[in-house]
Amino acid sequence: MGPDPSLLNGALALRATRLPIPAIESKSIVAEKPPNELEDAMGFWGGGCGTGLVGAMLCAVGSGDAAAQETLPAQDGVAQTTPITKGGSSDLGSGGGTLEAAAPTATGGEGQVQIYPRSFFDPYKPQNAEDMLRRVPGVAAILDTATAGATTQARGLGSGGDQILIGGRRLAAKNQIVQMLRRLSAASVERVELIRGTSEGIEVLSEGLIVNIVMVPGKSNSGGSGNLEANFRFGDQGYAALDGLLSYSGSFGQFSYTFGAERNAWTPIGLTPTGGTNDWSRRFRDEIYYYPDGSVQEKRPQRWSRSHNKAIYTTNLGYDWGGGDQIKFNALYQPLRVLEIDETPFIRYASNGSTGAMGDELHQRDNRAKLLDLGADFQKRLLGGSLNVILIRTRTEQDLTDVRNRQIGARYVEVGKSVSSQNKGEDIIRASYSRALNSGMDLTVGVEGAKNFLDQQLDTFFDTDGDDRLELIPFPESFADIREKRGEIFAIHSWKLTSELSMETSLNYEVSSISTNFSFVPQHTYRFFKPRLDVRYNLTPQDLFRFKVERTISQLDFQNFIPIYNPVDNRVDAGNAEIQPEKTWIFEAAYERRLLGDNGSIEVRLFYRDISDHISRGPFAISSGGRITSAPINIDKARHYGGEIKGAIRLDMIGLRDAQINARYVRQFSNVIDPFTSLNRKMKDPYDSEFNIGYRQDLTRLGMAFGANYIDTSGDQITSDVRNVEYFSRGPRVDAFVEKSLPAGFTVRFEAHNINRSPEYKSRDLFVDSQSEGTLLRREYYRERRERRYALKLRKSF
């Protein structure tokens, strides 16, 4: 059955009459959730640590007067807790200099740096910097989040969230920190510092821990160090591939360098509840369509395979003049090809149950992309303060071909085809100056400019004349050109009012303009104030309360501006070049308890987000055939709120030496008025709850380590469109690993992912005309299983 030409033309006609959002009524949608036999199969409960609110680096966690600070003796397996004060000597720089020299902005208060010296890590025989950080309580969750990737694109360079610094500086990039850690040999790391509380000169605003990796100063006499990794990856459904990496770091004099090359034949593993929805090589789906009366309309067992081939080349260069003056360059080049093929035999049934047509569908999706990420970071001591300039340039090229064909007996049908070529990029320059005002205060002021663009050429082919062959469908927006220019000024003021109470305020003012090559859409200019207030109170050296109020502006996804091919329904979905960014008021309160003896921490957090101009699909235009078409639109209001408990606890206290648990549980709620039905429903993405717990234990006498991770979500993700509403959920997943140190500096590691073959579920109601009209055409349901994946890794540092 070919697409409705009137619907197709209407979906592309951006000049068509816009539709008002239906009147809002106080009603509710109840999700029809498919059966999930694995739900609630495990009864873990966890708490949390590690992350918190923006500006937690300025919180005096365990602060107070210097005499009240707890200072632990240095010993193997326990971090040193070092109080730092203005002009102190806990050096954050890469060259072992003083705190004043490496990070000159004074906070005026007193805080703590937990120092994990080299002796802490030596018994574990780590290979690289990532191995080291995974032994530190609370840091594993930060790494997993960075590995999974952010759920939303950061606006500009940004400065919030948990930060991993190298030599007291953040990496001047948006895509490289995890790759960098895997390429830094453990031999080149002198120590790891966890910064909680006020720390002089760190401009980064953190919503939790700041993790600083201090490099061994000047390896020019001893040469450099490197990492070598060879991987054999395989699955239980026939997949097998080889890949690996090679990196080398060193320095001579004041110049330092790191080079790395990697071939990755495996889609990255999703290690957080919200990440990794495509981490598979083989998967299988049992899909069934039902008539409105519940009888079977079509059975569609599906087999899907993915081949993933990515190369990663990185370079990091630095030069340190001393006294806090330094410059760093980094580059990443990443060509990628992903080929997905799914084969779907199908059997159709008449409404009376008799067998109808039988056949096969073949769907192939070929994605070729290239990513280039360049960055530079310059820092200089100036007039008693510090000047910092960061430049970033990112470019992505992507060519995507999507083809779907069908064989019914001897009849060959070309169903649909899409060919797109897309280029997008971002240029950022950020300059800031930081200086202490007086005892207890410091000020950072700066400017940031950014340019974003997206170009797309989209050619689509449909069978519009019913001859089973495809014809090119021309439309005005087949070539799209989107441009954004943005400027921002900001000021950040930190004030230590008392030894227990500190406050941080900031104000950003942003002006941006967006233009397109669509002649009927004028250029838009936006102006936003983004205030922020962060208050921290140390009840005791181990008990911290944090409160935050902040207004944020989302980064616009230009994919919402342009038409895109929808392979599920074999149609082109219109874009909306008049979409506005979401504006969110964030209210958060948190309590953190640090356990004595460096045994970890537990945190409880409550959050409430009041969102205006929420982006979702909604009624957009009327086709020439009289049907409603949809596109991304702004909805006036949405809310997202809930609570989080997370913790990272070392189990030495109960006799399990070198063992730790990292756990996180989130319970959350959201609501928005559906623009198609005027009913109250949850937002699209948040699950009702998210839970993950990880266990790791090192057996240092045997040179071994093992661990496991369990992640689970409950509730559905809801996607609502003009003719369909769908509910997606998934079962829990279990991963595990074991590793062993070998002679000559080798380590062998075995990983098992998706041990329980976690299923995913989707139910979808498809309507004849629209949801609001309410006549059901069919109901679709599938249960999907992905293969178990394994990796055998041989690693060596040299």
MOFEN-V980089 format. One record per residue. N is the residue number from 1. RES is the residue in three letters. D_FIRST is the distance of its C-alpha to the first C-alpha in Angstrom with 1 decimal. Layout:
BEGIN
n | res | d_first
N | RES | D_FIRST
N | RES | D_FIRST
END
This chain:
BEGIN
n | res | d_first
1 | MET | 0.0
2 | GLY | 3.8
3 | PRO | 6.7
4 | ASP | 9.0
5 | PRO | 11.7
6 | SER | 14.4
7 | LEU | 13.8
8 | LEU | 13.8
9 | ASN | 16.9
10 | GLY | 18.5
11 | ALA | 18.2
12 | LEU | 20.1
13 | ALA | 22.6
14 | LEU | 25.4
15 | ARG | 27.6
16 | ALA | 25.8
17 | THR | 27.8
18 | ARG | 28.4
19 | LEU | 28.2
20 | PRO | 31.1
21 | ILE | 30.8
22 | PRO | 31.0
23 | ALA | 34.5
24 | ILE | 35.6
25 | GLU | 36.5
26 | SER | 38.2
27 | LYS | 35.7
28 | SER | 34.3
29 | ILE | 31.1
30 | VAL | 31.6
31 | ALA | 29.3
32 | GLU | 27.9
33 | LYS | 29.0
34 | PRO | 27.8
35 | PRO | 30.7
36 | ASN | 32.6
37 | GLU | 35.3
38 | LEU | 36.8
39 | GLU | 37.4
40 | ASP | 41.1
41 | ALA | 41.9
42 | MET | 44.7
43 | GLY | 47.2
44 | PHE | 48.4
45 | TRP | 49.8
46 | GLY | 50.6
47 | GLY | 52.3
48 | GLY | 52.3
49 | CYS | 53.9
50 | GLY | 53.4
51 | THR | 51.7
52 | GLY | 52.6
53 | LEU | 52.8
54 | VAL | 53.0
55 | GLY | 56.6
56 | ALA | 57.6
57 | MET | 59.5
58 | LEU | 61.9
59 | CYS | 62.3
60 | ALA | 65.5
61 | VAL | 64.2
62 | GLY | 67.4
63 | SER | 69.3
64 | GLY | 72.5
65 | ASP | 75.8
66 | ALA | 76.4
67 | ALA | 78.8
68 | ALA | 76.1
69 | GLN | 73.6
70 | GLU | 73.0
71 | THR | 73.7
72 | LEU | 72.9
73 | PRO | 74.9
74 | ALA | 73.0
75 | GLN | 72.2
76 | ASP | 69.8
77 | GLY | 66.6
78 | VAL | 67.3
79 | ALA | 66.5
80 | GLN | 69.3
81 | THR | 69.0
82 | THR | 70.7
83 | PRO | 71.5
84 | ILE | 71.1
85 | THR | 72.8
86 | LYS | 73.0
87 | GLY | 74.3
88 | GLY | 73.9
89 | SER | 73.6
90 | SER | 70.4
91 | ASP | 68.9
92 | LEU | 65.2
93 | GLY | 65.3
94 | SER | 64.5
95 | GLY | 68.0
96 | GLY | 69.8
97 | GLY | 71.2
98 | THR | 72.0
99 | LEU | 69.5
100 | GLU | 71.1
101 | ALA | 70.5
102 | ALA | 67.0
103 | ALA | 65.5
104 | PRO | 68.0
105 | THR | 66.6
106 | ALA | 68.9
107 | THR | 67.6
108 | GLY | 71.1
109 | GLY | 70.5
110 | GLU | 70.6
111 | GLY | 67.8
112 | GLN | 67.1
113 | VAL | 65.7
114 | GLN | 65.1
115 | ILE | 66.0
116 | TYR | 64.7
117 | PRO | 67.1
118 | ARG | 66.5
119 | SER | 68.5
120 | PHE | 65.9
121 | PHE | 63.2
122 | ASP | 65.4
123 | PRO | 65.4
124 | TYR | 61.6
125 | LYS | 61.6
126 | PRO | 58.5
127 | GLN | 56.9
128 | ASN | 55.5
129 | ALA | 55.5
130 | GLU | 52.4
131 | ASP | 54.2
132 | MET | 57.1
133 | LEU | 55.2
134 | ARG | 53.5
135 | ARG | 57.0
136 | VAL | 57.7
137 | PRO | 56.9
138 | GLY | 54.1
139 | VAL | 52.9
140 | ALA | 50.3
141 | ALA | 48.0
142 | ILE | 48.3
143 | LEU | 47.4
144 | ASP | 44.4
145 | THR | 43.1
146 | ALA | 43.6
147 | THR | 41.9
148 | ALA | 38.8
149 | GLY | 38.7
150 | ALA | 38.8
151 | THR | 36.0
152 | THR | 36.5
153 | GLN | 37.7
154 | ALA | 41.4
155 | ARG | 42.5
156 | GLY | 44.8
157 | LEU | 47.2
158 | GLY | 47.8
159 | SER | 50.7
160 | GLY | 49.9
161 | GLY | 49.0
162 | ASP | 50.7
163 | GLN | 52.0
164 | ILE | 53.1
165 | LEU | 55.8
166 | ILE | 57.4
167 | GLY | 61.0
168 | GLY | 60.8
169 | ARG | 58.0
170 | ARG | 54.2
171 | LEU | 52.2
172 | ALA | 51.2
173 | ALA | 47.5
174 | LYS | 44.3
175 | ASN | 42.9
176 | GLN | 45.8
177 | ILE | 48.1
178 | VAL | 46.8
179 | GLN | 46.7
180 | MET | 50.3
181 | LEU | 51.6
182 | ARG | 50.4
183 | ARG | 52.2
184 | LEU | 55.5
185 | SER | 57.8
186 | ALA | 59.6
187 | ALA | 62.9
188 | SER | 62.3
189 | VAL | 62.1
190 | GLU | 65.4
191 | ARG | 64.2
192 | VAL | 61.5
193 | GLU | 62.2
194 | LEU | 60.5
195 | ILE | 61.3
196 | ARG | 61.6
197 | GLY | 63.5
198 | THR | 65.0
199 | SER | 65.1
200 | GLU | 66.7
201 | GLY | 64.7
202 | ILE | 61.2
203 | GLU | 59.1
204 | VAL | 55.9
205 | LEU | 54.9
206 | SER | 53.7
207 | GLU | 52.1
208 | GLY | 53.9
209 | LEU | 55.7
210 | ILE | 56.5
211 | VAL | 56.7
212 | ASN | 58.9
213 | ILE | 59.3
214 | VAL | 62.8
215 | MET | 63.1
216 | VAL | 66.2
217 | PRO | 68.2
218 | GLY | 69.0
219 | LYS | 68.2
220 | SER | 69.8
221 | ASN | 72.6
222 | SER | 70.6
223 | GLY | 67.5
224 | GLY | 63.9
225 | SER | 61.6
226 | GLY | 58.2
227 | ASN | 55.4
228 | LEU | 53.8
229 | GLU | 50.8
230 | ALA | 49.1
231 | ASN | 46.1
232 | PHE | 44.4
233 | ARG | 41.1
234 | PHE | 39.3
235 | GLY | 37.0
236 | ASP | 36.9
237 | GLN | 33.7
238 | GLY | 35.0
239 | TYR | 34.9
240 | ALA | 38.2
241 | ALA | 39.4
242 | LEU | 42.7
243 | ASP | 43.4
244 | GLY | 46.4
245 | LEU | 48.4
246 | LEU | 51.7
247 | SER | 53.5
248 | TYR | 57.1
249 | SER | 59.0
250 | GLY | 62.5
251 | SER | 64.9
252 | PHE | 68.1
253 | GLY | 70.3
254 | GLN | 68.2
255 | PHE | 65.1
256 | SER | 62.3
257 | TYR | 59.1
258 | THR | 56.2
259 | PHE | 53.8
260 | GLY | 50.9
261 | ALA | 48.2
262 | GLU | 45.4
263 | ARG | 42.5
264 | ASN | 40.1
265 | ALA | 37.6
266 | TRP | 36.5
267 | THR | 34.5
268 | PRO | 37.1
269 | ILE | 37.8
270 | GLY | 37.2
271 | LEU | 40.5
272 | THR | 40.1
273 | PRO | 38.0
274 | THR | 35.9
275 | GLY | 35.6
276 | GLY | 33.9
277 | THR | 30.4
278 | ASN | 29.4
279 | ASP | 32.6
280 | TRP | 31.2
281 | SER | 30.8
282 | ARG | 29.0
283 | ARG | 27.0
284 | PHE | 25.2
285 | ARG | 22.8
286 | ASP | 22.2
287 | GLU | 19.0
288 | ILE | 18.1
289 | TYR | 15.6
290 | TYR | 17.4
291 | TYR | 16.9
292 | PRO | 19.2
293 | ASP | 21.9
294 | GLY | 22.1
295 | SER | 20.8
296 | VAL | 18.7
297 | GLN | 15.0
298 | GLU | 14.4
299 | LYS | 17.1
300 | ARG | 16.6
301 | PRO | 20.0
302 | GLN | 20.0
303 | ARG | 22.8
304 | TRP | 23.3
305 | SER | 26.1
306 | ARG | 27.7
307 | SER | 30.4
308 | HIS | 32.6
309 | ASN | 35.3
310 | LYS | 37.4
311 | ALA | 40.8
312 | ILE | 43.1
313 | TYR | 46.2
314 | THR | 48.6
315 | THR | 52.0
316 | ASN | 54.3
317 | LEU | 57.6
318 | GLY | 60.4
319 | TYR | 63.8
320 | ASP | 66.3
321 | TRP | 69.4
322 | GLY | 70.7
323 | GLY | 71.6
324 | GLY | 67.9
325 | ASP | 67.0
326 | GLN | 64.0
327 | ILE | 61.0
328 | LYS | 57.9
329 | PHE | 55.0
330 | ASN | 51.8
331 | ALA | 48.8
332 | LEU | 45.6
333 | TYR | 43.2
334 | GLN | 40.1
335 | PRO | 37.6
336 | LEU | 34.6
337 | ARG | 31.7
338 | VAL | 29.1
339 | LEU | 26.5
340 | GLU | 23.9
341 | ILE | 21.9
342 | ASP | 19.8
343 | GLU | 18.8
344 | THR | 16.7
345 | PRO | 16.8
346 | PHE | 14.8
347 | ILE | 15.4
348 | ARG | 13.4
349 | TYR | 15.7
350 | ALA | 15.9
351 | SER | 17.7
352 | ASN | 20.9
353 | GLY | 20.7
354 | SER | 20.1
355 | THR | 18.3
356 | GLY | 14.9
357 | ALA | 13.0
358 | MET | 14.6
359 | GLY | 14.0
360 | ASP | 14.7
361 | GLU | 13.3
362 | LEU | 15.8
363 | HIS | 16.2
364 | GLN | 19.4
365 | ARG | 21.1
366 | ASP | 24.4
367 | ASN | 26.7
368 | ARG | 30.1
369 | ALA | 32.6
370 | LYS | 36.2
371 | LEU | 38.4
372 | LEU | 41.9
373 | ASP | 44.1
374 | LEU | 47.7
375 | GLY | 50.3
376 | ALA | 54.0
377 | ASP | 56.4
378 | PHE | 59.9
379 | GLN | 62.5
380 | LYS | 66.0
381 | ARG | 68.9
382 | LEU | 70.0
383 | LEU | 72.6
384 | GLY | 72.7
385 | GLY | 69.0
386 | SER | 66.0
387 | LEU | 63.6
388 | ASN | 60.2
389 | VAL | 57.6
390 | ILE | 54.1
391 | LEU | 51.7
392 | ILE | 48.1
393 | ARG | 45.6
394 | THR | 42.1
395 | ARG | 39.5
396 | THR | 36.0
397 | GLU | 33.9
398 | GLN | 30.3
399 | ASP | 27.8
400 | LEU | 24.4
401 | THR | 21.7
402 | ASP | 18.4
403 | VAL | 16.0
404 | ARG | 13.0
405 | ASN | 12.1
406 | ARG | 11.0
407 | GLN | 13.1
408 | ILE | 12.5
409 | GLY | 15.9
410 | ALA | 16.9
411 | ARG | 13.5
412 | TYR | 13.1
413 | VAL | 9.9
414 | GLU | 10.7
415 | VAL | 8.4
416 | GLY | 11.0
417 | LYS | 14.7
418 | SER | 17.5
419 | VAL | 21.2
420 | SER | 23.8
421 | SER | 27.6
422 | GLN | 29.6
423 | ASN | 33.3
424 | LYS | 35.1
425 | GLY | 38.6
426 | GLU | 41.5
427 | ASP | 45.2
428 | ILE | 47.7
429 | ILE | 51.4
430 | ARG | 53.4
431 | ALA | 57.1
432 | SER | 59.2
433 | TYR | 62.9
434 | SER | 64.3
435 | ARG | 67.9
436 | ALA | 70.0
437 | LEU | 71.4
438 | ASN | 74.1
439 | SER | 74.5
440 | GLY | 71.4
441 | MET | 69.2
442 | ASP | 67.0
443 | LEU | 64.8
444 | THR | 61.8
445 | VAL | 60.6
446 | GLY | 58.1
447 | VAL | 55.4
448 | GLU | 51.9
449 | GLY | 49.7
450 | ALA | 46.2
451 | LYS | 43.6
452 | ASN | 39.9
453 | PHE | 37.2
454 | LEU | 33.5
455 | ASP | 32.0
456 | GLN | 28.4
457 | GLN | 26.6
458 | LEU | 22.8
459 | ASP | 20.6
460 | THR | 16.8
461 | PHE | 14.3
462 | PHE | 10.8
463 | ASP | 9.0
464 | THR | 10.0
465 | ASP | 11.0
466 | GLY | 8.4
467 | ASP | 11.0
468 | ASP | 9.6
469 | ARG | 12.2
470 | LEU | 12.7
471 | GLU | 14.9
472 | LEU | 17.3
473 | ILE | 16.9
474 | PRO | 20.5
475 | PHE | 21.7
476 | PRO | 25.4
477 | GLU | 25.3
478 | SER | 24.1
479 | PHE | 27.7
480 | ALA | 29.2
481 | ASP | 32.9
482 | ILE | 34.3
483 | ARG | 38.1
484 | GLU | 40.3
485 | LYS | 44.1
486 | ARG | 45.9
487 | GLY | 49.6
488 | GLU | 51.2
489 | ILE | 54.8
490 | PHE | 55.8
491 | ALA | 59.0
492 | ILE | 59.5
493 | HIS | 62.7
494 | SER | 63.9
495 | TRP | 66.9
496 | LYS | 68.7
497 | LEU | 70.5
498 | THR | 72.2
499 | SER | 72.3
500 | GLU | 69.7
501 | LEU | 67.6
502 | SER | 65.6
503 | MET | 63.2
504 | GLU | 60.8
505 | THR | 59.4
506 | SER | 57.2
507 | LEU | 55.8
508 | ASN | 53.1
509 | TYR | 52.3
510 | GLU | 49.2
511 | VAL | 48.1
512 | SER | 44.7
513 | SER | 42.9
514 | ILE | 39.2
515 | SER | 38.1
516 | THR | 34.8
517 | ASN | 34.0
518 | PHE | 32.0
519 | SER | 34.4
520 | PHE | 33.4
521 | VAL | 34.2
522 | PRO | 38.0
523 | GLN | 39.7
524 | HIS | 40.4
525 | THR | 43.6
526 | TYR | 44.1
527 | ARG | 47.4
528 | PHE | 47.9
529 | PHE | 50.9
530 | LYS | 50.4
531 | PRO | 53.5
532 | ARG | 54.2
533 | LEU | 57.0
534 | ASP | 57.6
535 | VAL | 60.6
536 | ARG | 61.9
537 | TYR | 64.7
538 | ASN | 66.4
539 | LEU | 68.0
540 | THR | 69.4
541 | PRO | 69.1
542 | GLN | 66.3
543 | ASP | 64.6
544 | LEU | 62.5
545 | PHE | 60.7
546 | ARG | 58.2
547 | PHE | 56.8
548 | LYS | 54.4
549 | VAL | 53.0
550 | GLU | 50.7
551 | ARG | 48.2
552 | THR | 45.5
553 | ILE | 42.9
554 | SER | 39.6
555 | GLN | 38.5
556 | LEU | 35.6
557 | ASP | 32.5
558 | PHE | 31.4
559 | GLN | 27.9
560 | ASN | 27.7
561 | PHE | 28.6
562 | ILE | 25.9
563 | PRO | 22.1
564 | ILE | 20.5
565 | TYR | 17.2
566 | ASN | 15.6
567 | PRO | 14.1
568 | VAL | 13.5
569 | ASP | 11.0
570 | ASN | 10.2
571 | ARG | 12.0
572 | VAL | 15.6
573 | ASP | 18.1
574 | ALA | 21.0
575 | GLY | 24.6
576 | ASN | 27.7
577 | ALA | 30.8
578 | GLU | 33.0
579 | ILE | 32.7
580 | GLN | 36.2
581 | PRO | 37.6
582 | GLU | 38.2
583 | LYS | 41.9
584 | THR | 43.3
585 | TRP | 46.7
586 | ILE | 47.5
587 | PHE | 50.2
588 | GLU | 51.3
589 | ALA | 54.3
590 | ALA | 55.2
591 | TYR | 58.0
592 | GLU | 58.7
593 | ARG | 61.3
594 | ARG | 62.6
595 | LEU | 64.1
596 | LEU | 67.6
597 | GLY | 68.2
598 | ASP | 64.9
599 | ASN | 63.1
600 | GLY | 60.0
601 | SER | 58.9
602 | ILE | 56.9
603 | GLU | 55.1
604 | VAL | 53.7
605 | ARG | 51.6
606 | LEU | 50.2
607 | PHE | 47.8
608 | TYR | 46.4
609 | ARG | 44.0
610 | ASP | 43.6
611 | ILE | 40.6
612 | SER | 40.0
613 | ASP | 37.1
614 | HIS | 35.0
615 | ILE | 31.8
616 | SER | 28.5
617 | ARG | 25.1
618 | GLY | 25.4
619 | PRO | 24.4
620 | PHE | 24.8
621 | ALA | 23.6
622 | ILE | 22.0
623 | SER | 19.1
624 | SER | 19.5
625 | GLY | 17.1
626 | GLY | 19.6
627 | ARG | 17.8
628 | ILE | 19.9
629 | THR | 19.2
630 | SER | 21.1
631 | ALA | 23.3
632 | PRO | 26.4
633 | ILE | 29.2
634 | ASN | 32.8
635 | ILE | 33.7
636 | ASP | 37.3
637 | LYS | 38.5
638 | ALA | 37.8
639 | ARG | 40.2
640 | HIS | 40.4
641 | TYR | 43.5
642 | GLY | 45.0
643 | GLY | 47.5
644 | GLU | 47.9
645 | ILE | 50.5
646 | LYS | 50.9
647 | GLY | 53.7
648 | ALA | 55.0
649 | ILE | 58.0
650 | ARG | 60.2
651 | LEU | 61.5
652 | ASP | 64.9
653 | MET | 66.4
654 | ILE | 65.5
655 | GLY | 66.6
656 | LEU | 63.3
657 | ARG | 64.4
658 | ASP | 61.9
659 | ALA | 59.1
660 | GLN | 56.9
661 | ILE | 54.0
662 | ASN | 51.5
663 | ALA | 49.5
664 | ARG | 47.4
665 | TYR | 46.0
666 | VAL | 44.1
667 | ARG | 43.4
668 | GLN | 41.5
669 | PHE | 39.9
670 | SER | 37.8
671 | ASN | 36.5
672 | VAL | 34.6
673 | ILE | 33.2
674 | ASP | 29.4
675 | PRO | 28.6
676 | PHE | 25.5
677 | THR | 27.4
678 | SER | 31.1
679 | LEU | 31.7
680 | ASN | 33.9
681 | ARG | 32.4
682 | LYS | 33.3
683 | MET | 32.5
684 | LYS | 29.6
685 | ASP | 31.6
686 | PRO | 34.9
687 | TYR | 35.1
688 | ASP | 37.5
689 | SER | 39.8
690 | GLU | 40.3
691 | PHE | 42.9
692 | ASN | 44.1
693 | ILE | 47.3
694 | GLY | 48.8
695 | TYR | 51.9
696 | ARG | 53.8
697 | GLN | 57.2
698 | ASP | 59.3
699 | LEU | 61.9
700 | THR | 64.1
701 | ARG | 66.7
702 | LEU | 64.2
703 | GLY | 62.3
704 | MET | 59.1
705 | ALA | 56.5
706 | PHE | 53.6
707 | GLY | 51.3
708 | ALA | 48.0
709 | ASN | 45.5
710 | TYR | 43.5
711 | ILE | 40.8
712 | ASP | 38.8
713 | THR | 37.0
714 | SER | 36.4
715 | GLY | 34.0
716 | ASP | 30.5
717 | GLN | 29.1
718 | ILE | 26.9
719 | THR | 24.0
720 | SER | 23.2
721 | ASP | 20.6
722 | VAL | 19.5
723 | ARG | 16.6
724 | ASN | 17.8
725 | VAL | 21.1
726 | GLU | 21.8
727 | TYR | 25.1
728 | PHE | 26.2
729 | SER | 29.4
730 | ARG | 31.2
731 | GLY | 34.1
732 | PRO | 37.5
733 | ARG | 38.2
734 | VAL | 41.5
735 | ASP | 42.8
736 | ALA | 46.2
737 | PHE | 48.5
738 | VAL | 52.0
739 | GLU | 54.0
740 | LYS | 57.4
741 | SER | 59.8
742 | LEU | 61.2
743 | PRO | 64.2
744 | ALA | 64.4
745 | GLY | 62.2
746 | PHE | 59.0
747 | THR | 56.6
748 | VAL | 54.0
749 | ARG | 51.2
750 | PHE | 48.5
751 | GLU | 45.5
752 | ALA | 43.1
753 | HIS | 40.0
754 | ASN | 37.7
755 | ILE | 40.1
756 | ASN | 38.6
757 | ARG | 35.0
758 | SER | 34.0
759 | PRO | 30.6
760 | GLU | 28.2
761 | TYR | 26.1
762 | LYS | 23.3
763 | SER | 22.0
764 | ARG | 19.2
765 | ASP | 18.5
766 | LEU | 15.2
767 | PHE | 15.9
768 | VAL | 14.1
769 | ASP | 15.9
770 | SER | 18.6
771 | GLN | 21.1
772 | SER | 23.9
773 | GLU | 22.2
774 | GLY | 21.8
775 | THR | 19.3
776 | LEU | 17.8
777 | LEU | 14.2
778 | ARG | 14.9
779 | ARG | 17.5
780 | GLU | 17.2
781 | TYR | 20.3
782 | TYR | 21.6
783 | ARG | 25.0
784 | GLU | 25.6
785 | ARG | 28.8
786 | ARG | 30.3
787 | GLU | 32.9
788 | ARG | 36.6
789 | ARG | 37.9
790 | TYR | 41.5
791 | ALA | 43.6
792 | LEU | 47.1
793 | LYS | 48.9
794 | LEU | 52.2
795 | ARG | 53.8
796 | LYS | 57.1
797 | SER | 58.8
798 | PHE | 61.5
END
